[in-house]
């Protein structure tokens, strides 16, 4: 699938930026949402977070802050 292009070379390829609009409630991190990225929009004066749902070696799922 190519967005903004006619000949993508990957399964999904975007020409330009990608925005995650996460104004809805963040779902529970579990095997269904594993691999999902989420942007937590913070209040004024604090930083936003970029998170990913992932499991650890003990098979515990959690939202992990990557920024």
N, CA, C and O atoms as a MOPAC input file, in Angstrom:
PM7 MOZYME 1SCF
protein

 N      0.85100 1    -1.16800 1     0.00000 1
 C      0.00000 1     0.00000 1     0.00000 1
 C      0.89400 1     1.22700 1     0.00000 1
 O      1.73500 1     1.38200 1     0.88600 1
 N      0.72800 1     2.07300 1    -0.95100 1
 C      1.48400 1     3.31300 1    -1.01500 1
 C      0.58400 1     4.49700 1    -0.73700 1
 O     -0.47400 1     4.63900 1    -1.34900 1
 N      0.99900 1     5.33900 1     0.17600 1
 C      0.25300 1     6.54800 1     0.48700 1
 C      1.07100 1     7.72800 1    -0.01000 1
 O      2.17800 1     7.97100 1     0.46900 1
 N      0.52800 1     8.45300 1    -0.96500 1
 C      1.23900 1     9.58400 1    -1.54000 1
 C      2.29900 1     9.18000 1    -2.54100 1
 O      3.18700 1     9.96800 1    -2.86500 1
 N      2.21000 1     7.93600 1    -3.03900 1
 C      3.17300 1     7.45600 1    -4.03500 1
 C      2.50400 1     6.41300 1    -4.92100 1
 O      1.46800 1     5.85600 1    -4.55800 1
 N      3.08800 1     6.15500 1    -6.06400 1
 C      2.49000 1     5.21200 1    -7.00500 1
 C      3.19200 1     3.86300 1    -7.05200 1
 O      2.60100 1     2.88200 1    -7.50300 1
 N      4.43900 1     3.79100 1    -6.59600 1
 C      5.17900 1     2.53400 1    -6.68700 1
 C      5.89300 1     2.21600 1    -5.37300 1
 O      7.11700 1     2.32600 1    -5.30300 1
 N      5.15500 1     1.82400 1    -4.33200 1
 C      5.81100 1     1.51000 1    -3.05700 1
 C      6.69900 1     0.28100 1    -3.18000 1
 O      6.43100 1    -0.61700 1    -3.97900 1
 N      7.76600 1     0.25200 1    -2.37500 1
 C      8.67400 1    -0.89000 1    -2.38300 1
 C      8.53700 1    -1.74500 1    -1.12200 1
 O      9.18500 1    -2.78600 1    -1.01100 1
 N      7.69400 1    -1.31500 1    -0.16500 1
 C      7.43000 1    -2.05600 1     1.06500 1
 C      5.93100 1    -2.31400 1     1.17300 1
 O      5.15100 1    -1.73700 1     0.41500 1
 N      5.51700 1    -3.17500 1     2.10600 1
 C      4.09100 1    -3.47500 1     2.26500 1
 C      3.29400 1    -2.21600 1     2.54900 1
 O      2.20800 1    -2.03800 1     1.99700 1
 N      3.81300 1    -1.33300 1     3.40200 1
 C      3.21600 1    -0.02200 1     3.63600 1
 C      4.33200 1     1.00200 1     3.53200 1
 O      5.34000 1     0.90000 1     4.23200 1
 N      4.16100 1     1.97600 1     2.67200 1
 C      5.15900 1     3.02000 1     2.49500 1
 C      4.43500 1     4.35200 1     2.35900 1
 O      3.47400 1     4.47900 1     1.60000 1
 N      4.91500 1     5.34800 1     3.11000 1
 C      4.27900 1     6.65100 1     3.13300 1
 C      5.28100 1     7.69400 1     2.67500 1
 O      6.41500 1     7.73400 1     3.15100 1
 N      4.85800 1     8.52600 1     1.76000 1
 C      5.67100 1     9.66000 1     1.33500 1
 C      5.23300 1    10.86200 1     2.15900 1
 O      4.19000 1    11.45600 1     1.88600 1
 N      6.02100 1    11.22000 1     3.16000 1
 C      5.66000 1    12.30800 1     4.06800 1
 C      5.56100 1    11.79900 1     5.48800 1
 O      5.92100 1    10.65700 1     5.77500 1
 N      5.07900 1    12.63700 1     6.36500 1
 C      4.97100 1    12.28900 1     7.77800 1
 C      3.74400 1    11.43700 1     8.06400 1
 O      2.81400 1    11.36900 1     7.26100 1
 N      3.76000 1    10.79500 1     9.21500 1
 C      2.63200 1     9.99400 1     9.68600 1
 C      2.23300 1    10.54900 1    11.04400 1
 O      3.07700 1    10.71900 1    11.92400 1
 N      0.95100 1    10.83100 1    11.21300 1
 C      0.47100 1    11.36400 1    12.49000 1
 C     -0.39200 1    10.32200 1    13.16700 1
 O     -1.29200 1     9.74900 1    12.55100 1
 N     -0.11300 1    10.07800 1    14.44500 1
 C     -0.94200 1     9.19800 1    15.24900 1
 C     -1.90800 1    10.07900 1    16.01900 1
 O     -1.49900 1    10.80500 1    16.92500 1
 N     -3.17600 1    10.02300 1    15.67200 1
 C     -4.19200 1    10.80700 1    16.36200 1
 C     -4.80800 1     9.92500 1    17.42400 1
 O     -5.67700 1     9.10200 1    17.13400 1
 N     -4.35900 1    10.09700 1    18.65300 1
 C     -4.76700 1     9.20700 1    19.74000 1
 C     -5.57900 1     9.96500 1    20.78100 1
 O     -5.27000 1     9.93400 1    21.97200 1
 N     -6.61800 1    10.64300 1    20.31500 1
 C     -7.46600 1    11.41500 1    21.21900 1
 C     -8.42200 1    10.51500 1    22.00500 1
 O     -8.99100 1    10.95700 1    23.00300 1
 N     -8.60900 1     9.27700 1    21.58100 1
 C     -9.48100 1     8.35100 1    22.30000 1
 C     -8.71500 1     7.71400 1    23.45400 1
 O     -7.50400 1     7.89500 1    23.57300 1
 N     -9.40800 1     6.98200 1    24.28900 1
 C     -8.76900 1     6.33000 1    25.43800 1
 C     -7.80200 1     5.24600 1    24.97000 1
 O     -8.10000 1     4.48400 1    24.05000 1
 N     -6.64600 1     5.19200 1    25.61600 1
 C     -5.64200 1     4.18200 1    25.28900 1
 C     -6.17000 1     2.81500 1    25.71700 1
 O     -6.64700 1     2.66700 1    26.84200 1
 N     -6.09000 1     1.80700 1    24.83000 1
 C     -6.58800 1     0.47300 1    25.19400 1
 C     -5.64000 1    -0.23400 1    26.16400 1
 O     -4.50300 1     0.19400 1    26.36000 1
 N     -6.11400 1    -1.29900 1    26.75500 1
 C     -5.28400 1    -2.14700 1    27.60000 1
 C     -4.20200 1    -2.79000 1    26.74000 1
 O     -4.46900 1    -3.21600 1    25.61600 1
 N     -3.00100 1    -2.85900 1    27.25800 1
 C     -1.90600 1    -3.52100 1    26.55100 1
 C     -2.00500 1    -5.02000 1    26.80400 1
 O     -1.85800 1    -5.47800 1    27.93700 1
 N     -2.25600 1    -5.78000 1    25.74100 1
 C     -2.36900 1    -7.23300 1    25.84200 1
 C     -1.93400 1    -7.85100 1    24.51800 1
 O     -1.39800 1    -7.14700 1    23.66300 1
 N     -2.15100 1    -9.13000 1    24.33400 1
 C     -1.69900 1    -9.80800 1    23.10800 1
 C     -2.39200 1    -9.25900 1    21.86400 1
 O     -1.84700 1    -9.35800 1    20.76400 1
 N     -3.57100 1    -8.68700 1    22.01800 1
 C     -4.29400 1    -8.12600 1    20.87000 1
 C     -3.70400 1    -6.79500 1    20.43400 1
 O     -3.64000 1    -6.51900 1    19.23600 1
 N     -3.27100 1    -5.96500 1    21.37200 1
 C     -2.73300 1    -4.64400 1    21.04000 1
 C     -1.20100 1    -4.61900 1    20.98300 1
 O     -0.60900 1    -3.56600 1    20.74700 1
 N     -0.56900 1    -5.75600 1    21.19500 1
 C      0.90000 1    -5.86400 1    21.13500 1
 C      1.40600 1    -5.29200 1    19.81700 1
 O      0.89200 1    -5.63200 1    18.75100 1
 N      2.41500 1    -4.42300 1    19.88700 1
 C      2.98200 1    -3.80200 1    18.69400 1
 C      2.31900 1    -2.48600 1    18.32300 1
 O      2.71500 1    -1.85000 1    17.34600 1
 N      1.32200 1    -2.07100 1    19.08300 1
 C      0.63200 1    -0.81300 1    18.81800 1
 C      1.43300 1     0.35200 1    19.39000 1
 O      1.91200 1     0.28700 1    20.52200 1
 N      1.57600 1     1.41200 1    18.60700 1
 C      2.20800 1     2.64100 1    19.06700 1
 C      1.12300 1     3.61200 1    19.49100 1
 O      0.03800 1     3.63100 1    18.90900 1
 N      1.41300 1     4.42300 1    20.50800 1
 C      0.42800 1     5.35800 1    21.04500 1
 C      1.12900 1     6.64600 1    21.45200 1
 O      2.21200 1     6.61500 1    22.03600 1
 N      0.51200 1     7.76700 1    21.14400 1
 C      1.02000 1     9.06500 1    21.58600 1
 C      0.12500 1     9.54800 1    22.71300 1
 O     -1.08600 1     9.68600 1    22.54000 1
 N      0.72600 1     9.80300 1    23.87200 1
 C     -0.00400 1    10.33300 1    25.01500 1
 C      0.21600 1    11.84000 1    25.01500 1
 O      1.32100 1    12.31900 1    25.26900 1
 N     -0.84200 1    12.57200 1    24.73000 1
 C     -0.75400 1    14.02800 1    24.66700 1
 C     -0.90200 1    14.58700 1    26.08200 1
 O     -1.95700 1    14.46700 1    26.70400 1
 N      0.17100 1    15.19700 1    26.57600 1
 C      0.22000 1    15.68100 1    27.95400 1
 C     -0.36800 1    17.08700 1    28.07300 1
 O     -0.58200 1    17.77800 1    27.07700 1
 N     -0.61900 1    17.48400 1    29.30500 1
 C     -1.11600 1    18.82900 1    29.56800 1
 C      0.00500 1    19.83800 1    29.37200 1
 O      1.17400 1    19.46300 1    29.27900 1
 N     -0.34500 1    21.10700 1    29.30900 1
 C      0.64100 1    22.16800 1    29.12400 1
 C      1.71700 1    22.09700 1    30.20100 1
 O      1.41400 1    21.86000 1    31.37000 1
 N      2.96700 1    22.29900 1    29.80900 1
 C      4.07500 1    22.30700 1    30.75300 1
 C      4.70900 1    20.95400 1    30.99600 1
 O      5.69700 1    20.86400 1    31.72500 1
 N      4.16400 1    19.88900 1    30.40100 1
 C      4.76200 1    18.55300 1    30.51900 1
 C      4.92200 1    17.96000 1    29.13100 1
 O      4.23300 1    18.36600 1    28.19500 1
 N      5.82600 1    17.00500 1    28.99600 1
 C      6.11200 1    16.44300 1    27.67200 1
 C      5.11200 1    15.35300 1    27.29500 1
 O      4.54700 1    14.67600 1    28.15300 1
 N      4.91300 1    15.20400 1    25.99600 1
 C      4.13800 1    14.09000 1    25.47200 1
 C      4.97100 1    12.82100 1    25.58800 1
 O      6.19400 1    12.88900 1    25.70500 1
 N      4.31300 1    11.65800 1    25.55500 1
 C      4.99800 1    10.36700 1    25.53000 1
 C      4.65000 1     9.63400 1    24.24300 1
 O      3.53100 1     9.72500 1    23.73900 1
 N      5.62600 1     8.91000 1    23.72400 1
 C      5.37700 1     7.94500 1    22.65300 1
 C      5.59000 1     6.58000 1    23.29200 1
 O      6.64800 1     6.31100 1    23.86100 1
 N      4.58000 1     5.72100 1    23.19500 1
 C      4.62400 1     4.42500 1    23.86300 1
 C      4.34200 1     3.30500 1    22.87000 1
 O      3.73500 1     3.51800 1    21.82100 1
 N      4.79600 1     2.11100 1    23.22300 1
 C      4.50400 1     0.91500 1    22.42900 1
 C      4.05700 1    -0.17800 1    23.39900 1
 O      4.59700 1    -0.30500 1    24.49800 1
 N      3.07300 1    -0.95700 1    22.98400 1
 C      2.61000 1    -2.09900 1    23.77200 1
 C      3.51400 1    -3.28700 1    23.44800 1
 O      3.61500 1    -3.71300 1    22.29800 1
 N      4.17100 1    -3.81500 1    24.48900 1
 C      5.09800 1    -4.92500 1    24.27800 1
 C      5.10700 1    -5.82100 1    25.50800 1
 O      4.69500 1    -5.41700 1    26.59500 1
 N      5.59200 1    -7.05600 1    25.31100 1
 C      5.70500 1    -7.97700 1    26.44100 1
 C      7.16800 1    -8.16100 1    26.79400 1
 O      8.04800 1    -7.99200 1    25.95000 1
 N      7.42200 1    -8.51000 1    28.04900 1
 C      8.79200 1    -8.75400 1    28.48500 1
 C      9.07200 1   -10.25400 1    28.51800 1
 O      8.23200 1   -11.04900 1    28.09700 1
 N     10.24300 1   -10.64400 1    29.01400 1
 C     10.63300 1   -12.05300 1    29.02400 1
 C      9.73300 1   -12.91100 1    29.90000 1
 O      9.66800 1   -14.12700 1    29.71500 1
 N      9.03600 1   -12.29400 1    30.85400 1
 C      8.11000 1   -13.02600 1    31.73600 1
 C      6.69300 1   -13.05800 1    31.15400 1
 O      5.74500 1   -13.45800 1    31.83000 1
 N      6.55900 1   -12.62800 1    29.88400 1
 C      5.26800 1   -12.58100 1    29.17900 1
 C      4.28200 1   -11.60200 1    29.80700 1
 O      3.07000 1   -11.78300 1    29.68500 1
 N      4.78400 1   -10.57000 1    30.47500 1
 C      3.93400 1    -9.52600 1    31.03500 1
 C      3.82600 1    -8.39500 1    30.01600 1
 O      4.84000 1    -7.88500 1    29.53900 1
 N      2.60400 1    -8.00500 1    29.68500 1
 C      2.36000 1    -6.93800 1    28.72100 1
 C      2.26800 1    -5.61100 1    29.43800 1
 O      1.69400 1    -5.52200 1    30.52300 1
 N      2.84400 1    -4.55600 1    28.82300 1
 C      2.77400 1    -3.21800 1    29.39900 1
 C      3.07300 1    -2.19100 1    28.30700 1
 O      3.74400 1    -2.47900 1    27.31600 1
 N      2.54800 1    -0.98200 1    28.52600 1
 C      2.89200 1     0.14300 1    27.65500 1
 C      4.28900 1     0.61400 1    28.05500 1
 O      4.52000 1     0.93000 1    29.22300 1
 N      5.21000 1     0.66500 1    27.11800 1
 C      6.59000 1     1.06000 1    27.38600 1
 C      6.83700 1     2.41000 1    26.73300 1
 O      6.57500 1     2.59300 1    25.54500 1
 N      7.34200 1     3.35100 1    27.51600 1
 C      7.66300 1     4.68300 1    26.99300 1
 C      8.95000 1     4.59400 1    26.18000 1
 O      9.97800 1     4.13700 1    26.67900 1
 N      8.88500 1     5.03800 1    24.91800 1
 C     10.09100 1     5.04400 1    24.08600 1
 C     10.58300 1     6.46400 1    23.84900 1
 O     11.68000 1     6.66400 1    23.32700 1
 N      9.77500 1     7.45200 1    24.23100 1
 C     10.21300 1     8.84800 1    24.23300 1
 C      9.47700 1     9.57000 1    25.32600 1
 O      9.68300 1    10.76800 1    25.52200 1

